[in-house]
Amino acid sequence: MTSKYTNTVADGVSAVSNFKEGSIAKLEAEKARYYAMAAATSASISQALAPYTATLQQLHTSTTVVIQQVLDPKVSIRTFCEKRWVVFSSSATGAKTIVWTQALGMFGLESLCSVNKIVVVSPYYKATVDQGASTLCAVQASSLYGFTKRYPYPLLAPILDPAYNSLAASPHLAQAVSFWTPRSAAVVA
């Protein structure tokens, strides 16, 4: 009886082994066939898309530039304003308004420069600016300023420092300070 079962088990193991070897061979053949089909498909697609590659690259580049402009607030605001200006200035009403406001603007600028020439040479203006500077120095020497610089400032520095640096680097602020700096009468004339 044992030999009958031994032959059956041996036959079963042999059958499983033969099935496994046959399955692995079939899987290897299918894998090779799949890789060949994938390579042929990839080559076919590449060949079909070759005429469009340059166009797609140009489209990608121009789309990237447009997206960067849209995402940059300074560029998008400037673009929006330039487009609105073209529309406004090309209309008849816009052209009349531009002529009228240029005259008004020139009158205002001349008036401001005249006032500036009178104010910046005034000894009262110089005294007021000097008093403001000395008050600022006194505030910076106070214990409250020292406390604020020591404790709350480090918490606010990530917000305040970039704002201060941007303001300090502004050419418009430098021009305004230069325009309103007290002068002697000989320099202004």
Buried (B, 14 or more C-beta within 10 A) or exposed (E): EEEEEEEEEEEEEEEEEEEEEEEEEEEEEEEEEEEEEEEEEEEEEEEEEEEEEEEEEEEEEEEEEEEEEEEEEEEEEEEEEEEEEEEEEEEEEBEEEBEEEEEEEEEEEEEEEEEBEEBBBEEEBBEEBEEEEEEEEEEEEEEEEEEEEEEEEEEEEEEEEEEEEEEEEEEEEEEEEEEEEBBEEEEEE
